[in-house]
Amino acid sequence: MAKEQKSAQAKSATNFLNKEIDGLEGWLEESGMGDHPMMIKIMARIAELGGESEAIMPGDPAGAMTPADARLQISDIRNNPSHPFNNESDPAHRDAVKKVQELYKFANPK
């Protein structure tokens, strides 16, 4: 299962980076590097370093969240009074705060 998860993270990172680095996905396929275990580890780690994988990469590995998507999610969360982020007594509050912090990091890259 861990191998499948790493592969999914690697694919998500590749799809995301391919939008920024034109031709990356084609090069990975043509060179055979896309299936190399070290490249899978590298790309999975890139996905992890970008923040929580779920915060950056939606469940569909074919697409990646943009900074604009992250800002929209932040707005939706902050404007929803029933969201755990806005209720300190909610048991999920701490996790919601962490997610919003990660969204802010992604929404405002340096």
ABEGO torsion letter per residue (X at the ends): XAAAAAAAAAAAAAAAAAAABBGAAAAAAAAGAAABAAAAAAAAAAAAAAEBAAAABBABAABBBBAAAAAAAAAAAAABAABAAABAABAAAAAAAAAAAAAAAAABBX
